[in-house]
Amino acid sequence: MAAPAEVREQVKQKYGSAARAVAQSGNSSACCDSGLRCCDPITTGLYSDSEKGLIPEKAVLASLGCGNPTALIELKPGEVVLDLGSGGGIDVLLSARRVGPAGKAYGLDMTDEMLALARENQRKAGVENVEFLRGEIENIPLPDNTVDVVISNCVINLSADKDRVLREAFRVLKPGGRFAVSDIVVRGAVPDSVRQSMLLWVGCMAGALEEQDYRARLVSAGFTDVSVEPTRIYNVEDARQSLTEAGIDIDAIAPEVEGKFLSAFIRAVKPQPACCAPGCCGAGAAA
């Protein structure tokens, strides 16, 4: 397995390249270069026309996600939302509109080019209740108990230290806060040749957690009410190009990977603390 620093640098280079391509050309092909296989069919058809109409085109073009977390979680006016790995800002801008002027949406990204693109998209969208932060999802630059909802779109799978990401998400959430991310997960065992490919790691597949492992890590981080809801299941043909580019004989391993990669919506809750202060529960008040 690659070292965390190596994974981080590979991800930064690939996503920086995609951001530059979108910023310079505005061409949707920017998200489909040979190193960014979080693309068709994974990234297509995720946002409705009405959602796309609310944000600048380049925010849509720079989206390299595998789902639409803002459509699958209830956001309430006045809430604070944090998007881990916010990219061109599509999910941040959509979240900001849903929480309204009394709420706020933070976007966190480590790639300067993506941050520049996101801030330009924010300016064009005219959305003020947004702040884009530079940093790593393993070290979130926000205080404890700061946000109501943590979202992310096909980014946690790119981290080489997922346990730390989940602990950081738990830390910044307020008690009762919700974890609601789209991500790539795996069902069952996957060949070592897939796991060991840096190209596939950066492209969203080799870094994906097995479904039950994801659940267990969330529980270990302190979350409750964990659920994994499949949104898309990928077949061998969906993965043929990325696997072939990595030098893998897709036909030979087809029986081992068919239907095992899927996009999923992953939910969890940071529990409320136990009642301990005098008068905070009925029993205490009665006493």
C-alpha positions in Angstrom: 0.0 0.0 0.0 1.3 3.5 -0.8 2.3 5.8 2.0 -0.2 8.5 3.0 2.0 11.3 1.8 2.4 9.6 -1.6 -1.4 9.1 -2.0 -2.0 12.7 -1.0 0.4 14.0 -3.5 -1.0 11.9 -6.3 -4.5 13.0 -5.5 -3.5 16.6 -5.4 -1.7 16.5 -8.7 -4.6 14.8 -10.5 -7.3 17.0 -9.1 -5.3 20.1 -9.6 -4.9 19.2 -13.2 -8.6 18.7 -13.6 -9.3 22.1 -12.0 -6.9 23.8 -14.3 -8.4 22.2 -17.3 -12.0 23.2 -16.4 -10.9 26.8 -15.4 -9.0 27.3 -18.7 -11.3 25.6 -21.2 -14.6 25.0 -19.5 -14.6 21.7 -21.2 -16.3 18.7 -19.6 -13.6 16.4 -21.0 -11.3 17.8 -18.3 -12.8 15.4 -15.7 -12.1 12.4 -17.9 -8.4 12.3 -18.3 -6.6 9.0 -17.9 -5.9 9.5 -14.2 -9.4 10.6 -13.2 -11.6 7.6 -13.6 -14.2 9.1 -11.2 -15.9 9.9 -14.4 -18.4 8.4 -16.7 -20.3 6.3 -15.7 -19.6 7.2 -12.0 -20.1 10.9 -12.2 -22.9 11.2 -14.8 -26.5 11.9 -14.1 -26.0 12.9 -10.4 -27.6 16.3 -10.4 -31.0 17.4 -11.7 -31.5 20.2 -14.3 -33.0 22.4 -11.6 -29.9 21.9 -9.4 -27.6 22.7 -12.2 -29.5 25.8 -13.0 -28.6 27.2 -9.5 -24.9 27.1 -9.9 -22.2 28.1 -12.5 -21.5 25.6 -15.3 -17.9 25.2 -14.2 -19.0 24.0 -10.8 -20.8 21.2 -12.6 -17.9 20.4 -14.9 -15.4 20.2 -12.0 -17.6 17.7 -10.1 -15.8 14.4 -9.8 -18.1 12.8 -7.3 -20.0 9.5 -7.2 -23.3 10.8 -5.8 -25.3 13.8 -4.7 -25.2 14.0 -1.0 -27.2 17.2 -0.8 -30.1 15.5 -2.4 -30.1 12.6 0.1 -29.9 14.5 3.4 -32.4 17.0 4.9 -30.7 20.3 5.4 -32.6 22.8 7.5 -32.5 26.6 7.4 -29.8 27.9 9.8 -27.7 24.8 9.8 -23.9 24.7 9.3 -22.6 22.2 6.7 -19.1 21.0 6.0 -18.1 19.4 2.7 -14.9 17.3 2.9 -13.0 17.6 -0.4 -15.2 20.2 -1.9 -13.5 20.4 -5.3 -15.2 23.0 -7.6 -17.8 23.7 -4.9 -21.0 22.2 -6.4 -22.2 20.6 -3.2 -21.1 23.5 -1.0 -23.1 26.0 -3.2 -26.2 23.7 -3.3 -26.0 23.3 0.5 -25.6 27.0 1.1 -28.8 27.7 -0.8 -30.7 25.1 1.2 -29.6 26.3 4.7 -30.3 29.9 3.7 -28.7 33.1 4.9 -29.0 32.1 8.5 -26.9 29.0 7.9 -23.4 28.4 6.4 -21.6 26.0 4.2 -17.9 25.3 4.5 -15.9 23.6 1.8 -12.5 22.0 2.6 -10.0 21.1 0.0 -6.2 20.7 -0.2 -5.8 21.6 -3.9 -5.1 25.3 -4.6 -6.5 25.1 -8.1 -9.8 23.6 -6.9 -10.1 26.3 -4.2 -9.5 29.0 -6.7 -12.1 27.5 -9.1 -14.6 27.1 -6.2 -14.2 30.7 -5.0 -14.8 31.9 -8.6 -17.9 29.7 -8.8 -19.1 31.2 -5.5 -18.6 34.7 -6.9 -20.5 33.9 -10.0 -23.3 32.3 -8.1 -23.6 35.3 -5.8 -23.8 33.1 -2.7 -22.4 34.8 0.5 -22.9 32.2 3.2 -20.0 30.1 2.0 -16.4 29.8 3.1 -13.8 27.6 1.4 -10.9 26.4 3.6 -7.6 25.1 2.6 -6.6 21.9 4.4 -6.7 18.2 4.6 -9.7 16.1 5.5 -7.5 14.2 8.0 -6.9 17.5 9.8 -10.1 19.6 9.6 -9.3 23.3 10.4 -12.4 23.9 12.5 -13.1 23.7 16.3 -14.9 20.9 18.0 -18.7 20.7 17.9 -18.9 23.3 15.0 -21.1 21.9 12.3 -24.5 20.2 12.0 -23.9 18.1 8.9 -20.7 16.7 7.4 -21.1 15.8 3.7 -18.5 14.5 1.1 -18.7 13.2 -2.4 -16.4 10.4 -3.4 -13.4 11.8 -1.4 -13.0 9.8 1.8 -12.1 6.7 -0.3 -9.0 8.7 -1.6 -7.6 9.1 1.9 -4.8 6.7 3.1 -5.9 7.4 6.7 -9.7 6.9 6.7 -9.9 6.3 10.4 -8.5 9.7 11.1 -10.9 11.3 8.6 -13.9 9.7 10.4 -12.6 10.8 13.8 -12.1 14.3 12.6 -15.6 14.4 11.2 -17.0 13.1 14.5 -14.9 15.8 16.4 -16.3 18.8 14.4 -19.9 17.6 14.5 -22.2 19.0 17.1 -23.9 16.4 19.4 -26.7 15.0 17.3 -25.0 16.1 14.1 -25.2 14.0 11.0 -22.6 12.4 8.8 -24.0 12.0 5.2 -21.6 11.2 2.5 -21.5 9.6 -1.0 -18.6 7.2 -1.5 -17.4 4.2 -3.3 -17.6 1.0 -1.3 -16.7 -2.6 -2.0 -18.8 -5.8 -1.3 -16.6 -8.7 -0.5 -12.9 -9.5 -1.4 -11.2 -7.7 -4.3 -8.0 -8.9 -6.1 -4.7 -7.5 -4.8 -3.9 -6.3 -8.3 -6.7 -3.7 -8.0 -5.8 -2.7 -4.5 -2.2 -2.1 -5.3 -2.7 0.1 -8.3 -2.0 3.8 -7.5 -3.9 4.8 -10.7 -7.1 3.1 -9.4 -6.6 4.5 -5.9 -6.5 8.1 -7.3 -9.4 7.2 -9.5 -11.7 6.1 -6.6 -11.6 2.4 -6.8 -8.6 0.8 -5.1 -8.9 3.0 -2.0 -12.6 2.0 -1.4 -13.4 0.3 1.9 -15.4 -2.9 2.1 -19.0 -2.2 3.1 -18.9 -3.9 6.5 -15.4 -2.4 7.2 -16.8 1.1 6.6 -19.6 0.5 9.1 -17.2 -0.8 11.7 -14.9 2.1 11.3 -17.7 4.6 11.8 -18.8 2.8 14.9 -15.2 2.8 16.2 -15.0 6.6 15.6 -18.1 7.0 17.9 -21.0 7.2 15.4 -24.3 5.5 15.8 -27.3 4.8 13.5 -24.9 3.8 10.7 -26.4 2.8 7.4 -25.1 2.1 3.9 -27.5 2.6 1.0 -26.4 1.6 -2.5 -27.1 4.2 -5.2 -25.3 2.6 -8.1 -23.7 -0.8 -8.7 -21.0 -1.0 -11.3 -20.4 -3.9 -13.7 -17.2 -5.1 -15.3 -17.7 -3.0 -18.4 -18.0 0.2 -16.3 -14.5 -0.5 -15.0 -12.9 -1.9 -18.2 -11.1 1.3 -19.2 -9.5 2.1 -15.9 -8.5 -1.5 -15.2 -7.0 -1.9 -18.6 -5.0 1.3 -18.3 -3.6 -0.1 -15.0 -2.4 -3.2 -16.9 -5.0 -5.5 -15.5 -6.5 -8.3 -17.6 -10.2 -7.4 -17.0 -11.5 -10.6 -18.6 -9.4 -12.7 -16.3 -10.6 -11.1 -13.1 -14.1 -10.3 -14.2 -15.7 -13.0 -12.0 -13.9 -11.5 -9.0 -15.0 -7.8 -9.5 -18.4 -8.1 -11.1 -20.9 -6.1 -9.1 -18.5 -5.6 -6.2 -17.9 -1.8 -6.6 -20.8 0.5 -5.8 -21.6 4.0 -5.0 -23.4 4.3 -1.7 -24.9 6.9 0.5 -23.5 6.5 4.0 -25.3 7.9 7.0 -24.4 8.1 10.7 -25.1 10.3 13.7 -22.9 11.7 16.5 -24.9 10.8 19.6 -26.0 13.2 22.2 -24.0 13.1 25.5 -25.5 11.3 28.4 -27.6 13.4 30.7 -25.4 14.4 33.7 -26.0 18.0 34.7 -28.4 18.7 37.6 -31.9 19.2 36.3 -31.1 18.2 32.7 -33.4 15.1 33.0 -36.8 14.5 34.5 -35.3 12.3 37.2 -32.8 14.9 38.2 -35.4 17.7 38.2 -37.7 15.7 40.4 -34.9 14.9 42.8 
